[in-house]
Amino acid sequence: MNECVISATDLTKVYQMGEVEVRALDGVSICINRGEVVAIMGPSGSGKSTLMNILGCLDTPTDGEYLLDGESVSNLKDDQLASIRNRKVGFIFQNFNLLPRATAQSNVELPMRYAGVTTERSARATDALTLVGLGDRTRHKPTELSGGQQQRVAIARALVNHPAIIMADEPTGNLDSKSGREIMELLLTLNREQGTTLIIVTHDSGVASQTHRIIRLRDGKVEVES
């Protein structure tokens, strides 16, 4: 039986721009099953970023219900959201978002520091880096790594707290085509072997075609699922 790790019902997000009310999300309902790989696509202004921010617990909806891994997060305060985010969500960004003066090891340890993990922190970071093929690069800083290697560090950082979901925002957007293919292969391998739930926001139809399902947004609504 499939289990929704993400269950969103009638999500609405309204922004006030002066006297103008902007409805960034307009009644979005989705279910993403544990272990699924889903792409979210849509033109600029479709609501992709707003939906990602809510699903990733970076923001809350104006209205609607959102359950993450069975936990209601629709009406949480900022500090509560931050706690859920650190435990339940791993992020991978287009620009890697690594600390430039920190080693790969230290970058991967960061989410564990926020979570208060003290024992096994170094070992878990090393294991995560080894999993993404960088076991021999733990002491390298981002400037000493290629773009593809930096993104692998970011993937290791996203994985290290064993989150319920990983959200990847244009994970291949800043990479050459070869590195981009390698990163997608790595993410899909992690899904197959670790059962990692992946949500990939992308403009790249080639990336989206490799996922289990595509959710297309337009004007703040789910236009089609395929």
Beta strands, then each sheet from edge to edge (+ up, - down):
strand 1: 4-17
strand 2: 20-33
strand 3: 37-41
strand 4: 63-68
strand 5: 71-72
strand 6: 89-93
strand 7: 165-169
strand 8: 197-201
strand 9: 213-218
strand 10: 221-225
sheet 1: 2+ 1- 4+ 5-
sheet 2: 6+ 7+ 8+ 3+ 9+ 10-
end
